[in-house]
């Protein structure tokens, strides 16, 4: 089921995928073929992904580190 979820088109709920998966007797190939034949409207906005959140978190950490280092260097100058 995880393999089907990874390869399924966007904007299809997990419940819909499970229904089609069971209808095809848990055959991954047939399920993916049926999923890609579905006419699913595309969303107007791109959803945030886990990767986007991860990189935003990394940027926040680096920014806070830079600010702390800057304030430390200013203290050392005085």
C-alpha positions in Angstrom: 0.0 0.0 0.0 2.9 2.4 0.8 4.3 1.9 -2.8 0.9 2.8 -4.2 0.7 5.9 -2.0 4.1 7.1 -3.2 3.2 6.7 -6.9 -0.4 7.8 -6.8 -1.4 11.1 -8.4 -1.7 14.1 -6.1 -5.1 15.3 -4.9 -6.5 11.8 -4.3 -7.3 10.9 -0.7 -6.0 7.9 1.0 -9.5 6.5 1.4 -10.1 6.6 -2.4 -6.8 4.9 -3.0 -7.6 2.2 -0.5 -11.0 1.5 -2.1 -9.4 1.2 -5.6 -6.6 -1.0 -4.1 -9.1 -3.4 -2.6 -11.2 -3.4 -5.7 -8.1 -4.6 -7.7 -7.5 -7.4 -5.1 -4.4 -5.5 -3.8 -2.7 -5.6 -7.2 -0.3 -2.7 -7.2 0.0 -2.4 -11.0 -3.8 -2.5 -11.7 -4.4 0.0 -8.9 -1.9 2.5 -10.2 -3.4 2.2 -13.7 -6.9 2.9 -12.3 -5.6 5.8 -10.3 -3.9 7.5 -13.2 -7.1 7.0 -15.3 -9.1 9.0 -12.8 -9.9 12.6 -13.7 -8.9 14.5 -10.6 -8.9 18.3 -10.6 -5.6 19.9 -9.8 -5.4 22.1 -6.8 -4.9 25.8 -7.5 -2.2 26.1 -4.8 0.7 23.8 -4.3 0.5 22.2 -0.8 3.6 22.6 1.4 5.6 19.4 1.5 7.6 18.0 4.4 10.8 18.9 2.5 9.7 22.6 2.4 9.1 22.5 6.2 12.4 20.8 6.7 14.3 23.5 4.8 12.4 26.3 6.5 13.4 24.9 9.8 17.0 24.6 8.7 17.0 28.3 7.6 15.5 29.3 10.9 18.2 27.5 12.8 21.0 29.0 10.7 19.5 32.5 11.0 19.3 32.2 14.8 22.9 30.9 14.9 24.1 33.9 12.7 22.3 36.4 15.0 23.9 34.8 18.1 27.3 34.7 16.6 27.0 38.4 15.5 26.0 39.4 19.0 28.8 37.4 20.5 31.4 39.1 18.2 30.0 42.5 19.1 30.5 41.7 22.8 34.0 40.5 22.2 34.9 43.8 20.4 33.9 45.9 23.3 
